[in-house]
Amino acid sequence: MKTNDKEWVTVFYLDDNDHSPVQDFLQTLDNKTQTRFAWSIEQLRVRNVRAREPLVRHLGGKLWELREESSTNTYRLLYFFFSGRKIVLLHGFQKKTQKTPFSEIEIALQRLDHYIKRNR
């Protein structure tokens, strides 16, 4: 089946070993939270640059966060938009403070730079 060239796609960041840290993170979550994230990722794909809070929040520059909460925890997937209508999921983590920790943002920014250099 040929995909519509106008449709957005979500892509998981892969390191140099073709390993996805975001997929690893998602697999650590309980089934209910995984299902909710799958729904949220699809909503992001469909809404893309038109997605707004509470689903997503702009962190600054190219970086955005996809937001998900379970009954007791708050989770985030950090992503950016790349040419060719791609949404690249860079980093996932459990949020334990009100403000997104800089260390989590730094991981996502390093992966963003790596992704852009590999996909020029």
JOURJO-V30457 format. One record per pair of residues at least 24 apart in sequence whose C-alpha atoms are under 8 Angstrom apart, sorted by the first residue. I is the first residue (numbers start at 1). GAP is how many residues later the second one is. Records with the same first field share a line. If there is no record, write none. Layout:
# JOURJO-V30457
I=GAP ; GAP
This chain:
# JOURJO-V30457
6=79
7=39 ; 78
8=37 ; 38 ; 40 ; 76 ; 77 ; 78 ; 79
9=36 ; 76 ; 77 ; 78
10=31 ; 35 ; 76 ; 77 ; 78 ; 79
11=75 ; 76 ; 77 ; 78
12=76 ; 77 ; 78
13=75 ; 76 ; 77 ; 98 ; 102
14=101
21=69 ; 70 ; 71
22=55 ; 67 ; 68 ; 69 ; 70
25=67 ; 68
26=66
33=36 ; 37
36=32
37=31
40=26 ; 28
41=25
45=42
48=39
63=45 ; 46
78=27 ; 30
79=29
80=32
